[in-house]
Amino acid sequence: MSVNSAEPAAEVEVVLLKAGRTKIRYPARLVSDNGVRVVVRAAWASEGVRDFGFVRFEPGDVFTEHYWRDRWYAVKEVRDARGTLKGWYCDITRPATLSGGELVVEDLDLDLWRSADGTDVVRLDEDEFAESGLVESDPEAAAAAVAALDELELLAREGGFTALLG
């Protein structure tokens, strides 16, 4: 399915799985799908504020989320209600699937944050990843996840995600 700016955006349901269970499900607007990368836009999907210390996600925030069918990550551009860029939150996931109006991704625990100005690049949840047992249960997936995190960190430190998302 290809969506361009002349067509009305379709509604999709983003389904984030973790350890085989639905972690969160939320509505989003399909911005584009070129067969490899799916881009959706969604409002902050949680009630209230989530303060990570280095960024706060809150009602009114808008996420433009980039998912790939052939890569082990998702990159989410985060803007506040006024449109000011906060930064990018990256999830390490298995490649995404889009079928029947559902965009399904499996979270592999590792995450990365890059602030809008690039001064903060933070690897997240490496302890959760170690505790997940993925290294033992699926060593190939674990290796792909770590490689994806390393790739995103390198991009984040070398100027950001413009080339990746352009």
DRENTORVO-22339 format. One record per residue: residue number from 0; residue in one letter; x, y, z of N, C-alpha, C in turn. Coordinates in nm, 3 decimals, padded with zeros to 5 digits. Layout:
BEGIN
+-----+---+---------+---------+---------+---------+---------+---------+---------+---------+---------+
!   k ! r !      nX !      nY !      nZ !     caX !     caY !     caZ !      cX !      cY !      cZ !
+-----+---+---------+---------+---------+---------+---------+---------+---------+---------+---------+
! NUM ! A !       X !       Y !       Z !       X !       Y !       Z !       X !       Y !       Z !
...
+-----+---+---------+---------+---------+---------+---------+---------+---------+---------+---------+
END
This chain:
BEGIN
+-----+---+---------+---------+---------+---------+---------+---------+---------+---------+---------+
!   k ! r !      nX !      nY !      nZ !     caX !     caY !     caZ !      cX !      cY !      cZ !
+-----+---+---------+---------+---------+---------+---------+---------+---------+---------+---------+
!   0 ! M !  00.084 ! -00.117 !  00.000 !  00.000 !  00.000 !  00.000 !  00.088 !  00.123 !  00.000 !
!   1 ! S !  00.058 !  00.214 ! -00.086 !  00.134 !  00.338 ! -00.092 !  00.042 !  00.453 ! -00.060 !
!   2 ! V !  00.082 !  00.537 !  00.031 !  00.003 !  00.652 !  00.068 !  00.085 !  00.775 !  00.036 !
!   3 ! N !  00.025 !  00.872 ! -00.034 !  00.096 !  00.997 ! -00.057 !  00.014 !  01.112 ! -00.004 !
!   4 ! S !  00.067 !  01.233 ! -00.012 !  00.003 !  01.347 !  00.051 ! -00.130 !  01.383 ! -00.013 !
!   5 ! A ! -00.158 !  01.338 ! -00.136 ! -00.284 !  01.370 ! -00.203 ! -00.398 !  01.280 ! -00.156 !
!   6 ! E ! -00.366 !  01.170 ! -00.092 ! -00.467 !  01.077 ! -00.043 ! -00.492 !  01.102 !  00.105 !
!   7 ! P ! -00.617 !  01.079 !  00.150 ! -00.641 !  01.093 !  00.294 ! -00.566 !  00.985 !  00.370 !
!   8 ! A ! -00.515 !  01.020 !  00.485 ! -00.440 !  00.924 !  00.566 ! -00.535 !  00.819 !  00.624 !
!   9 ! A ! -00.494 !  00.695 !  00.621 ! -00.573 !  00.585 !  00.675 ! -00.543 !  00.568 !  00.823 !
!  10 ! E ! -00.641 !  00.516 !  00.894 ! -00.621 !  00.482 !  01.034 ! -00.559 !  00.343 !  01.043 !
!  11 ! V ! -00.463 !  00.327 !  01.131 ! -00.407 !  00.196 !  01.164 ! -00.401 !  00.184 !  01.315 !
!  12 ! E ! -00.388 !  00.064 !  01.360 ! -00.370 !  00.037 !  01.502 ! -00.227 ! -00.012 !  01.520 !
!  13 ! V ! -00.147 !  00.058 !  01.600 ! -00.011 !  00.015 !  01.630 ! -00.020 ! -00.081 !  01.748 !
!  14 ! V !  00.037 ! -00.200 !  01.732 !  00.036 ! -00.302 !  01.836 !  00.181 ! -00.334 !  01.871 !
!  15 ! L !  00.220 ! -00.300 !  01.993 !  00.354 ! -00.327 !  02.040 !  00.350 ! -00.450 !  02.131 !
!  16 ! L !  00.419 ! -00.555 !  02.088 !  00.425 ! -00.678 !  02.165 !  00.554 ! -00.681 !  02.246 !
!  17 ! K !  00.548 ! -00.747 !  02.360 !  00.667 ! -00.770 !  02.441 !  00.653 ! -00.907 !  02.504 !
!  18 ! A !  00.750 ! -00.993 !  02.478 !  00.749 ! -01.131 !  02.530 !  00.619 ! -01.202 !  02.492 !
!  19 ! G !  00.573 ! -01.179 !  02.368 !  00.456 ! -01.249 !  02.318 !  00.322 ! -01.192 !  02.361 !
!  20 ! R !  00.321 ! -01.086 !  02.439 !  00.196 ! -01.026 !  02.487 !  00.185 ! -00.882 !  02.440 !
!  21 ! T !  00.064 ! -00.835 !  02.427 !  00.043 ! -00.696 !  02.387 !  00.082 ! -00.604 !  02.502 !
!  22 ! K !  00.181 ! -00.519 !  02.477 !  00.227 ! -00.421 !  02.576 !  00.141 ! -00.296 !  02.569 !
!  23 ! I !  00.115 ! -00.250 !  02.446 !  00.032 ! -00.131 !  02.426 ! -00.025 ! -00.138 !  02.284 !
!  24 ! R ! -00.142 ! -00.077 !  02.269 ! -00.211 ! -00.069 !  02.140 ! -00.269 !  00.070 !  02.132 !
!  25 ! Y ! -00.249 !  00.138 !  02.018 ! -00.300 !  00.274 !  02.005 ! -00.327 !  00.308 !  01.858 !
!  26 ! P ! -00.420 !  00.400 !  01.836 ! -00.452 !  00.441 !  01.698 ! -00.347 !  00.536 !  01.644 !
!  27 ! A ! -00.327 !  00.530 !  01.513 ! -00.234 !  00.620 !  01.445 ! -00.285 !  00.644 !  01.303 !
!  28 ! R ! -00.235 !  00.750 !  01.243 ! -00.267 !  00.780 !  01.103 ! -00.151 !  00.733 !  01.017 !
!  29 ! L ! -00.182 !  00.659 !  00.913 ! -00.080 !  00.614 !  00.821 ! -00.038 !  00.732 !  00.734 !
!  30 ! V !  00.089 !  00.769 !  00.743 !  00.143 !  00.881 !  00.665 !  00.196 !  00.831 !  00.531 !
!  31 ! S !  00.272 !  00.721 !  00.534 !  00.325 !  00.664 !  00.410 !  00.366 !  00.519 !  00.433 !
!  32 ! D !  00.369 !  00.446 !  00.322 !  00.415 !  00.307 !  00.322 !  00.473 !  00.280 !  00.183 !
!  33 ! N !  00.604 !  00.268 !  00.176 !  00.669 !  00.245 !  00.047 !  00.702 !  00.098 !  00.024 !
!  34 ! G !  00.647 !  00.011 !  00.107 !  00.673 ! -00.132 !  00.096 !  00.785 ! -00.181 !  00.186 !
!  35 ! V !  00.871 ! -00.089 !  00.230 !  00.981 ! -00.122 !  00.321 !  00.965 ! -00.047 !  00.452 !
!  36 ! R !  00.938 !  00.083 !  00.442 !  00.922 !  00.166 !  00.562 !  00.778 !  00.214 !  00.573 !
!  37 ! V !  00.723 !  00.201 !  00.692 !  00.589 !  00.247 !  00.723 !  00.604 !  00.365 !  00.819 !
!  38 ! V !  00.537 !  00.477 !  00.787 !  00.541 !  00.595 !  00.872 !  00.399 !  00.624 !  00.920 !
!  39 ! V !  00.385 !  00.637 !  01.052 !  00.256 !  00.672 !  01.111 !  00.274 !  00.791 !  01.204 !
!  40 ! R !  00.164 !  00.858 !  01.233 !  00.166 !  00.969 !  01.328 !  00.060 !  00.942 !  01.434 !
!  41 ! A !  00.100 !  00.962 !  01.560 !  00.009 !  00.934 !  01.670 !  00.033 !  01.031 !  01.785 !
!  42 ! A ! -00.072 !  01.056 !  01.858 ! -00.060 !  01.134 !  01.981 ! -00.002 !  01.045 !  02.090 !
!  43 ! W !  00.059 !  01.108 !  02.190 !  00.112 !  01.035 !  02.307 !  00.002 !  00.941 !  02.355 !
!  44 ! A !  00.033 !  00.813 !  02.360 ! -00.068 !  00.709 !  02.380 ! -00.095 !  00.675 !  02.526 !
!  45 ! S ! -00.043 !  00.750 !  02.617 ! -00.063 !  00.718 !  02.758 ! -00.133 !  00.833 !  02.828 !
!  46 ! E ! -00.200 !  00.801 !  02.935 ! -00.260 !  00.904 !  03.018 ! -00.149 !  00.967 !  03.102 !
!  47 ! G ! -00.151 !  01.095 !  03.115 ! -00.056 !  01.162 !  03.203 !  00.083 !  01.176 !  03.144 !
!  48 ! V !  00.177 !  01.204 !  03.233 !  00.315 !  01.236 !  03.197 !  00.406 !  01.118 !  03.228 !
!  49 ! R !  00.503 !  01.095 !  03.141 !  00.609 !  00.997 !  03.169 !  00.740 !  01.073 !  03.165 !
!  50 ! D !  00.801 !  01.087 !  03.281 !  00.925 !  01.163 !  03.293 !  01.043 !  01.068 !  03.304 !
!  51 ! F !  01.130 !  01.072 !  03.204 !  01.249 !  00.986 !  03.202 !  01.370 !  01.053 !  03.264 !
!  52 ! G !  01.356 !  01.180 !  03.301 !  01.469 !  01.256 !  03.352 !  01.533 !  01.339 !  03.243 !
!  53 ! F !  01.555 !  01.279 !  03.127 !  01.615 !  01.350 !  03.014 !  01.510 !  01.400 !  02.916 !
!  54 ! V !  01.386 !  01.351 !  02.927 !  01.274 !  01.397 !  02.845 !  01.144 !  01.362 !  02.916 !
!  55 ! R !  01.043 !  01.445 !  02.892 !  00.908 !  01.418 !  02.944 !  00.814 !  01.397 !  02.826 !
!  56 ! F !  00.743 !  01.285 !  02.827 !  00.636 !  01.264 !  02.730 !  00.507 !  01.300 !  02.802 !
!  57 ! E !  00.422 !  01.378 !  02.734 !  00.301 !  01.427 !  02.800 !  00.189 !  01.446 !  02.699 !
!  58 ! P !  00.065 !  01.456 !  02.750 ! -00.048 !  01.477 !  02.660 ! -00.021 !  01.595 !  02.568 !
!  59 ! G ! -00.057 !  01.579 !  02.440 ! -00.031 !  01.680 !  02.340 !  00.092 !  01.651 !  02.256 !
!  60 ! D !  00.183 !  01.567 !  02.306 !  00.300 !  01.530 !  02.227 !  00.254 !  01.449 !  02.104 !
!  61 ! V !  00.326 !  01.469 !  01.995 !  00.296 !  01.398 !  01.870 !  00.420 !  01.320 !  01.828 !
!  62 ! F !  00.398 !  01.194 !  01.798 !  00.504 !  01.103 !  01.757 !  00.488 !  01.071 !  01.608 !
!  63 ! T !  00.590 !  01.099 !  01.529 !  00.595 !  01.051 !  01.392 !  00.688 !  00.930 !  01.395 !
!  64 ! E !  00.629 !  00.813 !  01.371 !  00.698 !  00.686 !  01.396 !  00.733 !  00.618 !  01.265 !
!  65 ! H !  00.860 !  00.579 !  01.253 !  00.912 !  00.514 !  01.133 !  00.944 !  00.369 !  01.167 !
!  66 ! Y !  00.878 !  00.277 !  01.096 !  00.898 !  00.134 !  01.116 !  00.946 !  00.073 !  00.985 !
!  67 ! W !  01.032 ! -00.028 !  00.995 !  01.084 ! -00.095 !  00.877 !  01.047 ! -00.242 !  00.879 !
!  68 ! R !  01.023 ! -00.294 !  00.760 !  00.996 ! -00.437 !  00.745 !  01.126 ! -00.518 !  00.735 !
!  69 ! D !  01.239 ! -00.449 !  00.720 !  01.366 ! -00.517 !  00.701 !  01.475 ! -00.473 !  00.800 !
!  70 ! R !  01.435 ! -00.398 !  00.902 !  01.532 ! -00.351 !  01.002 !  01.479 ! -00.383 !  01.142 !
!  71 ! W !  01.571 ! -00.387 !  01.236 !  01.540 ! -00.428 !  01.372 !  01.521 ! -00.308 !  01.465 !
!  72 ! Y !  01.458 ! -00.203 !  01.417 !  01.432 ! -00.087 !  01.500 !  01.319 ! -00.002 !  01.444 !
!  73 ! A !  01.271 !  00.088 !  01.531 !  01.175 !  00.192 !  01.495 !  01.230 !  00.324 !  01.548 !
!  74 ! V !  01.216 !  00.430 !  01.470 !  01.263 !  00.562 !  01.510 !  01.141 !  00.653 !  01.519 !
!  75 ! K !  01.124 !  00.715 !  01.636 !  01.006 !  00.798 !  01.662 !  01.048 !  00.942 !  01.690 !
!  76 ! E !  01.010 !  01.031 !  01.598 !  01.035 !  01.173 !  01.619 !  00.928 !  01.225 !  01.714 !
!  77 ! V !  00.970 !  01.296 !  01.819 !  00.877 !  01.343 !  01.922 !  00.873 !  01.495 !  01.922 !
!  78 ! R !  00.752 !  01.549 !  01.910 !  00.731 !  01.694 !  01.915 !  00.627 !  01.725 !  02.021 !
!  79 ! D !  00.642 !  01.841 !  02.084 !  00.543 !  01.882 !  02.183 !  00.419 !  01.937 !  02.111 !
!  80 ! A !  00.319 !  01.978 !  02.189 !  00.192 !  02.024 !  02.133 !  00.208 !  02.147 !  02.044 !
!  81 ! R !  00.312 !  02.226 !  02.065 !  00.338 !  02.345 !  01.983 !  00.417 !  02.312 !  01.856 !
!  82 ! G !  00.462 !  02.188 !  01.845 !  00.539 !  02.147 !  01.728 !  00.689 !  02.153 !  01.747 !
!  83 ! T !  00.735 !  02.188 !  01.866 !  00.878 !  02.196 !  01.893 !  00.936 !  02.055 !  01.908 !
!  84 ! L !  01.044 !  02.030 !  01.836 !  01.108 !  01.899 !  01.840 !  01.172 !  01.876 !  01.977 !
!  85 ! K !  01.136 !  01.762 !  02.040 !  01.199 !  01.720 !  02.165 !  01.319 !  01.629 !  02.135 !
!  86 ! G !  01.302 !  01.540 !  02.038 !  01.408 !  01.447 !  02.003 !  01.353 !  01.323 !  01.940 !
!  87 ! W !  01.432 !  01.215 !  01.944 !  01.395 !  01.089 !  01.882 !  01.408 !  00.977 !  01.985 !
!  88 ! Y !  01.302 !  00.899 !  01.996 !  01.302 !  00.780 !  02.080 !  01.305 !  00.661 !  01.986 !
!  89 ! C !  01.402 !  00.574 !  02.005 !  01.420 !  00.459 !  01.917 !  01.397 !  00.330 !  01.995 !
!  90 ! D !  01.314 !  00.245 !  01.940 !  01.288 !  00.112 !  01.996 !  01.361 !  00.008 !  01.913 !
!  91 ! I !  01.425 ! -00.083 !  01.979 !  01.483 ! -00.198 !  01.909 !  01.372 ! -00.303 !  01.905 !
!  92 ! T !  01.337 ! -00.345 !  01.782 !  01.223 ! -00.435 !  01.761 !  01.259 ! -00.536 !  01.652 !
!  93 ! R !  01.181 ! -00.639 !  01.643 !  01.187 ! -00.723 !  01.525 !  01.127 ! -00.642 !  01.410 !
!  94 ! P !  01.158 ! -00.677 !  01.285 !  01.097 ! -00.605 !  01.172 !  00.945 ! -00.602 !  01.184 !
!  95 ! A !  00.887 ! -00.490 !  01.142 !  00.743 ! -00.466 !  01.155 !  00.663 ! -00.538 !  01.047 !
!  96 ! T !  00.536 ! -00.562 !  01.078 !  00.442 ! -00.614 !  00.980 !  00.317 ! -00.526 !  00.982 !
!  97 ! L !  00.259 ! -00.504 !  00.865 !  00.136 ! -00.428 !  00.852 !  00.038 ! -00.515 !  00.777 !
!  98 ! S ! -00.074 ! -00.548 !  00.843 ! -00.174 ! -00.635 !  00.783 ! -00.309 ! -00.608 !  00.847 !
!  99 ! G ! -00.411 ! -00.598 !  00.766 ! -00.546 ! -00.582 !  00.818 ! -00.563 ! -00.459 !  00.907 !
! 100 ! G ! -00.492 ! -00.353 !  00.878 ! -00.504 ! -00.230 !  00.958 ! -00.428 ! -00.232 !  01.088 !
! 101 ! E ! -00.346 ! -00.336 !  01.111 ! -00.262 ! -00.342 !  01.231 ! -00.115 ! -00.339 !  01.193 !
! 102 ! L ! -00.042 ! -00.249 !  01.255 !  00.103 ! -00.242 !  01.243 !  00.158 ! -00.307 !  01.368 !
! 103 ! V !  00.218 ! -00.423 !  01.352 !  00.262 ! -00.504 !  01.467 !  00.414 ! -00.505 !  01.474 !
! 104 ! V !  00.466 ! -00.474 !  01.593 !  00.610 ! -00.479 !  01.619 !  00.634 ! -00.546 !  01.754 !
! 105 ! E !  00.744 ! -00.619 !  01.762 !  00.781 ! -00.684 !  01.887 !  00.899 ! -00.612 !  01.950 !
! 106 ! D !  00.877 ! -00.556 !  02.066 !  00.978 ! -00.481 !  02.141 !  01.080 ! -00.579 !  02.200 !
! 107 ! L !  01.209 ! -00.548 !  02.179 !  01.316 ! -00.634 !  02.231 !  01.392 ! -00.569 !  02.346 !
! 108 ! D !  01.328 ! -00.477 !  02.414 !  01.374 ! -00.414 !  02.538 !  01.475 ! -00.301 !  02.522 !
! 109 ! L !  01.563 ! -00.308 !  02.425 !  01.664 ! -00.204 !  02.410 !  01.603 ! -00.079 !  02.348 !
! 110 ! D !  01.647 !  00.038 !  02.395 !  01.599 !  00.166 !  02.344 !  01.714 !  00.265 !  02.338 !
! 111 ! L !  01.691 !  00.374 !  02.263 !  01.790 !  00.481 !  02.252 !  01.714 !  00.613 !  02.246 !
! 112 ! W !  01.767 !  00.714 !  02.313 !  01.712 !  00.849 !  02.305 !  01.818 !  00.942 !  02.249 !
! 113 ! R !  01.777 !  01.031 !  02.157 !  01.863 !  01.139 !  02.109 !  01.785 !  01.269 !  02.122 !
! 114 ! S !  01.840 !  01.364 !  02.197 !  01.775 !  01.494 !  02.214 !  01.775 !  01.571 !  02.083 !
! 115 ! A !  01.688 !  01.671 !  02.073 !  01.675 !  01.750 !  01.951 !  01.807 !  01.815 !  01.910 !
! 116 ! D !  01.883 !  01.861 !  02.008 !  02.009 !  01.928 !  01.976 !  02.128 !  01.832 !  01.969 !
! 117 ! G !  02.104 !  01.704 !  01.995 !  02.209 !  01.604 !  01.983 !  02.304 !  01.596 !  02.100 !
! 118 ! T !  02.281 !  01.677 !  02.204 !  02.373 !  01.673 !  02.318 !  02.354 !  01.550 !  02.405 !
! 119 ! D !  02.234 !  01.493 !  02.404 !  02.207 !  01.372 !  02.481 !  02.181 !  01.255 !  02.387 !
! 120 ! V !  02.262 !  01.152 !  02.398 !  02.238 !  01.024 !  02.331 !  02.249 !  00.920 !  02.441 !
! 121 ! V !  02.138 !  00.854 !  02.471 !  02.132 !  00.766 !  02.587 !  02.082 !  00.628 !  02.546 !
! 122 ! R !  02.163 !  00.526 !  02.578 !  02.120 !  00.387 !  02.560 !  02.035 !  00.350 !  02.681 !
! 123 ! L !  01.924 !  00.284 !  02.656 !  01.829 !  00.254 !  02.763 !  01.797 !  00.104 !  02.771 !
! 124 ! D !  01.766 !  00.061 !  02.891 !  01.708 ! -00.071 !  02.918 !  01.799 ! -00.189 !  02.884 !
! 125 ! E !  01.930 ! -00.166 !  02.887 !  02.021 ! -00.277 !  02.861 !  02.009 ! -00.385 !  02.970 !
! 126 ! D !  01.974 ! -00.343 !  03.092 !  01.953 ! -00.441 !  03.199 !  01.830 ! -00.528 !  03.171 !
! 127 ! E !  01.722 ! -00.467 !  03.123 !  01.602 ! -00.544 !  03.088 !  01.632 ! -00.643 !  02.976 !
! 128 ! F !  01.710 ! -00.599 !  02.878 !  01.747 ! -00.686 !  02.767 !  01.825 ! -00.807 !  02.819 !
! 129 ! A !  01.922 ! -00.782 !  02.908 !  02.001 ! -00.892 !  02.964 !  01.914 ! -00.990 !  03.041 !
! 130 ! E !  01.814 ! -00.937 !  03.112 !  01.724 ! -01.021 !  03.192 !  01.618 ! -01.092 !  03.109 !
! 131 ! S !  01.598 ! -01.050 !  02.985 !  01.490 ! -01.105 !  02.902 !  01.514 ! -01.250 !  02.861 !
! 132 ! G !  01.640 ! -01.292 !  02.862 !  01.672 ! -01.428 !  02.821 !  01.683 ! -01.447 !  02.670 !
! 133 ! L !  01.673 ! -01.338 !  02.593 !  01.678 ! -01.350 !  02.448 !  01.812 ! -01.403 !  02.399 !
! 134 ! V !  01.921 ! -01.367 !  02.468 !  02.053 ! -01.414 !  02.427 !  02.057 ! -01.567 !  02.428 !
! 135 ! E !  01.992 ! -01.629 !  02.527 !  01.990 ! -01.775 !  02.536 !  01.884 ! -01.836 !  02.446 !
! 136 ! S !  01.764 ! -01.775 !  02.441 !  01.654 ! -01.836 !  02.367 !  01.659 ! -01.812 !  02.216 !
! 137 ! D !  01.717 ! -01.700 !  02.174 !  01.725 ! -01.668 !  02.032 !  01.849 ! -01.583 !  02.007 !
! 138 ! P !  01.968 ! -01.647 !  02.009 !  02.093 ! -01.572 !  01.997 !  02.104 ! -01.489 !  01.869 !
! 139 ! E !  02.045 ! -01.535 !  01.759 !  02.051 ! -01.457 !  01.635 !  01.971 ! -01.328 !  01.648 !
! 140 ! A !  01.854 ! -01.336 !  01.708 !  01.773 ! -01.215 !  01.730 !  01.843 ! -01.121 !  01.827 !
! 141 ! A !  01.903 ! -01.176 !  01.931 !  01.975 ! -01.093 !  02.028 !  02.091 ! -01.020 !  01.961 !
! 142 ! A !  02.164 ! -01.088 !  01.874 !  02.276 ! -01.026 !  01.803 !  02.224 ! -00.916 !  01.709 !
! 143 ! A !  02.113 ! -00.942 !  01.641 !  02.054 ! -00.840 !  01.553 !  02.009 ! -00.719 !  01.633 !
! 144 ! A !  01.955 ! -00.741 !  01.752 !  01.908 ! -00.632 !  01.837 !  02.026 ! -00.544 !  01.882 !
! 145 ! V !  02.133 ! -00.606 !  01.927 !  02.250 ! -00.530 !  01.972 !  02.312 ! -00.454 !  01.854 !
! 146 ! A !  02.320 ! -00.518 !  01.738 !  02.374 ! -00.451 !  01.619 !  02.288 ! -00.331 !  01.581 !
! 147 ! A !  02.155 ! -00.344 !  01.592 !  02.064 ! -00.234 !  01.561 !  02.085 ! -00.117 !  01.657 !
! 148 ! L !  02.100 ! -00.147 !  01.786 !  02.125 ! -00.042 !  01.884 !  02.257 !  00.029 !  01.855 !
! 149 ! D !  02.360 ! -00.046 !  01.823 !  02.489 !  00.013 !  01.789 !  02.478 !  00.103 !  01.666 !
! 150 ! E !  02.405 !  00.056 !  01.564 !  02.386 !  00.135 !  01.441 !  02.315 !  00.267 !  01.471 !
! 151 ! L !  02.208 !  00.260 !  01.549 !  02.134 !  00.382 !  01.583 !  02.218 !  00.477 !  01.667 !
! 152 ! E !  02.294 !  00.424 !  01.761 !  02.379 !  00.512 !  01.843 !  02.482 !  00.583 !  01.755 !
! 153 ! L !  02.541 !  00.512 !  01.662 !  02.638 !  00.574 !  01.573 !  02.572 !  00.685 !  01.490 !
! 154 ! L !  02.455 !  00.657 !  01.433 !  02.383 !  00.761 !  01.358 !  02.352 !  00.881 !  01.446 !
! 155 ! A !  02.305 !  00.855 !  01.568 !  02.269 !  00.962 !  01.660 !  02.388 !  01.050 !  01.694 !
! 156 ! R !  02.502 !  00.990 !  01.715 !  02.622 !  01.065 !  01.753 !  02.687 !  01.135 !  01.634 !
! 157 ! E !  02.662 !  01.085 !  01.514 !  02.723 !  01.144 !  01.394 !  02.632 !  01.242 !  01.323 !
! 158 ! G !  02.532 !  01.296 !  01.392 !  02.452 !  01.401 !  01.330 !  02.304 !  01.373 !  01.323 !
! 159 ! G !  02.259 !  01.256 !  01.358 !  02.116 !  01.234 !  01.365 !  02.061 !  01.141 !  01.259 !
! 160 ! F !  01.931 !  01.149 !  01.244 !  01.859 !  01.051 !  01.164 !  01.808 !  01.108 !  01.031 !
! 161 ! T !  01.854 !  01.226 !  00.992 !  01.803 !  01.291 !  00.871 !  01.816 !  01.202 !  00.749 !
! 162 ! A !  01.932 !  01.145 !  00.725 !  01.953 !  01.060 !  00.607 !  01.867 !  00.935 !  00.614 !
! 163 ! L !  01.851 !  00.879 !  00.732 !  01.772 !  00.758 !  00.752 !  01.623 !  00.783 !  00.727 !
! 164 ! L !  01.574 !  00.898 !  00.772 !  01.431 !  00.926 !  00.766 !  01.390 !  01.008 !  00.644 !
! 165 ! G !  01.487 !  01.064 !  00.574 !  01.460 !  01.152 !  00.461 !  01.390 !  01.090 !  00.345 !
+-----+---+---------+---------+---------+---------+---------+---------+---------+---------+---------+
END
